[in-house]
Amino acid sequence: MSHNLNIDKLDLQIISEMMSNAEISYADLGKKLFVSGGTIHVRMKKLQELGIVKGTRLHVDLKMIGYDVIAFIGIFLEKSSLYDSVAKELRKMPEIVRLNYTTGSYSMFAEIICKDITSLRRVLHDELQKIKGIERTETFISLEESFTRTINVVE
């Protein structure tokens, strides 16, 4: 796939380094990769225009600011053809941070973050269950996130 997008080893190195530390300056990254900061800037612009790089994000410990519940929701749809319309409705719910269309038991699998169990109940009972096309759900509350990581994109 990377050949179709005209991505080379330097692009992958830039992506890998920026995934590890998005705060690194282009000049410092250039020094690390033995190219100019201007080259990094041009490559990053290209990666953004191709839609490969979609911005940078601040990684926050959500528990430290009061978001204590992480849950995963398996969603059964009445018909798989309803995926697009249900996904559109789920996108409106700010507590849902990730949604996947899946194979297996569930049609969709969502990750949700809430301040507390009362908030989770509100989302599940008052919002999620009222979306047309959702047959039923199964909720799994995370007791602990053991780790999270990105993949190594440099071959």
Backbone torsions as a table, in degrees:
resi	resn	phi	psi	omega
1	MET	NA	-40.2	-177.5
2	SER	-63.5	-25.8	178.3
3	HIS	-68.4	-36.2	178.5
4	ASN	-67.2	-26.2	-178.5
5	LEU	-96.8	3.3	-179.7
6	ASN	59.7	48.7	177.7
7	ILE	-103.2	130.8	179.8
8	ASP	-114.8	-174.5	-176.6
9	LYS	-61.2	-39.4	179.5
10	LEU	-62.4	-43.1	177.2
11	ASP	-58.2	-44.1	179.9
12	LEU	-65.9	-37.0	176.9
13	GLN	-65.4	-42.2	177.8
14	ILE	-60.9	-47.5	179.4
15	ILE	-58.6	-47.5	-178.3
16	SER	-60.6	-46.6	-179.8
17	GLU	-65.2	-42.2	-178.8
18	MET	-70.3	-30.4	175.6
19	MET	-67.0	-32.4	178.3
20	SER	-77.3	-37.6	-177.3
21	ASN	-150.9	91.3	-178.3
22	ALA	-71.2	-11.4	-179.5
23	GLU	-85.3	-10.4	-178.3
24	ILE	-62.4	137.9	179.4
25	SER	-73.2	154.7	177.4
26	TYR	-60.9	-35.5	178.9
27	ALA	-63.9	-46.6	-179.8
28	ASP	-67.1	-38.9	178.1
29	LEU	-65.9	-40.4	176.5
30	GLY	-58.3	-44.7	178.3
31	LYS	-60.3	-42.7	-178.6
32	LYS	-64.4	-35.3	-177.1
33	LEU	-100.2	5.3	176.9
34	PHE	63.9	39.7	173.3
35	VAL	-136.8	172.2	-179.7
36	SER	-78.8	158.1	174.1
37	GLY	-60.8	-33.6	177.1
38	GLY	-62.7	-38.7	177.3
39	THR	-63.3	-42.8	178.4
40	ILE	-61.0	-44.6	-179.8
41	HIS	-58.9	-47.4	-179.3
42	VAL	-63.5	-43.0	-179.8
43	ARG	-65.9	-41.7	178.8
44	MET	-63.4	-41.0	177.9
45	LYS	-60.3	-44.0	178.3
46	LYS	-61.8	-45.2	-179.3
47	LEU	-64.0	-34.4	176.2
48	GLN	-69.6	-43.9	-179.8
49	GLU	-64.1	-33.2	177.7
50	LEU	-76.2	-11.0	-179.0
51	GLY	83.6	9.0	178.5
52	ILE	-76.4	-47.0	176.2
53	VAL	-96.5	122.9	-175.3
54	LYS	-116.8	41.2	178.3
55	GLY	98.2	-176.5	176.5
56	THR	-122.5	154.5	-178.2
57	ARG	-130.2	150.1	175.2
58	LEU	-87.6	126.2	178.8
59	HIS	-89.3	116.7	-174.0
60	VAL	-118.9	139.0	171.9
61	ASP	-79.1	96.1	-174.1
62	LEU	-62.4	-30.3	177.6
63	LYS	-62.4	-33.2	-179.0
64	MET	-67.0	-22.3	179.7
65	ILE	-111.9	20.0	169.1
66	GLY	99.9	5.7	176.9
67	TYR	-97.7	96.7	-170.0
68	ASP	-96.3	-10.8	-174.3
69	VAL	-119.4	121.4	170.4
70	ILE	-114.7	130.0	-179.4
71	ALA	-137.4	159.7	176.4
72	PHE	-121.6	138.5	-175.2
73	ILE	-125.0	119.4	171.3
74	GLY	-85.7	125.8	-174.9
75	ILE	-114.5	124.7	174.9
76	PHE	-97.5	126.7	178.0
77	LEU	-96.0	151.4	175.1
78	GLU	-61.6	-42.0	176.7
79	LYS	-144.1	140.7	-179.4
80	SER	-63.5	-23.4	179.1
81	SER	-67.3	-10.5	179.3
82	LEU	-87.6	0.7	-175.6
83	TYR	-52.2	-52.5	-175.4
84	ASP	-59.8	-43.3	-178.4
85	SER	-70.8	-36.9	177.8
86	VAL	-68.9	-43.0	178.9
87	ALA	-59.7	-38.6	178.4
88	LYS	-61.8	-41.3	178.6
89	GLU	-70.0	-40.7	179.8
90	LEU	-65.0	-32.9	178.9
91	ARG	-60.1	-26.0	-179.7
92	LYS	-75.0	-12.5	-177.1
93	MET	-94.2	107.5	-174.6
94	PRO	-64.2	-20.6	179.9
95	GLU	-71.8	-23.7	178.1
96	ILE	-83.3	115.6	-175.1
97	VAL	-101.7	-14.4	179.4
98	ARG	-154.0	139.5	178.3
99	LEU	-139.9	131.8	177.9
100	ASN	-126.7	143.2	171.9
101	TYR	-89.9	123.3	-167.9
102	THR	-125.9	163.5	168.0
103	THR	-95.6	171.8	178.0
104	GLY	96.5	-151.6	-173.4
105	SER	-64.7	-37.8	-174.5
106	TYR	-103.2	151.2	172.9
107	SER	-79.4	-35.3	-177.4
108	MET	-138.4	153.1	176.7
109	PHE	-135.0	125.0	-174.8
110	ALA	-120.9	148.0	170.0
111	GLU	-107.8	135.6	-175.5
112	ILE	-132.1	141.3	177.7
113	ILE	-124.8	127.1	-179.1
114	CYS	-132.3	160.1	178.5
115	LYS	-67.9	-38.3	-175.6
116	ASP	-159.0	178.2	-178.5
117	ILE	-64.3	-34.9	178.1
118	THR	-61.6	-41.9	177.2
119	SER	-65.4	-41.3	178.1
120	LEU	-61.0	-45.5	179.1
121	ARG	-59.5	-43.4	179.5
122	ARG	-59.3	-46.6	-179.4
123	VAL	-62.7	-46.6	-178.0
124	LEU	-67.1	-49.0	-173.3
125	HIS	-80.8	-46.7	-172.2
126	ASP	-87.4	-23.7	-175.7
127	GLU	-115.4	-59.0	-173.0
128	LEU	-62.0	-46.7	-175.9
129	GLN	-68.3	-14.1	-179.0
130	LYS	-92.2	-1.0	-179.3
131	ILE	-78.6	126.1	-180.0
132	LYS	-63.9	129.4	178.2
133	GLY	108.4	-18.9	176.6
134	ILE	-84.3	119.9	179.4
135	GLU	-80.0	-50.3	177.7
136	ARG	-164.7	170.3	-179.7
137	THR	-136.1	159.8	170.1
138	GLU	-129.4	131.1	-175.6
139	THR	-112.8	136.6	177.8
140	PHE	-122.9	119.3	179.6
141	ILE	-91.3	129.9	178.7
142	SER	-77.6	128.5	176.7
143	LEU	-86.1	-29.0	-179.0
144	GLU	-165.6	139.6	170.7
145	GLU	-94.0	111.7	-176.2
146	SER	-72.1	-40.8	175.3
147	PHE	-164.9	161.6	171.4
148	THR	-141.8	144.8	-178.6
149	ARG	-156.0	166.4	172.0
150	THR	-101.0	166.6	177.8
151	ILE	-87.7	159.3	176.1
152	ASN	-86.2	111.5	-175.1
153	VAL	-88.8	-10.0	179.0
154	VAL	-84.4	126.1	-176.0
155	GLU	-79.6	NA	NA
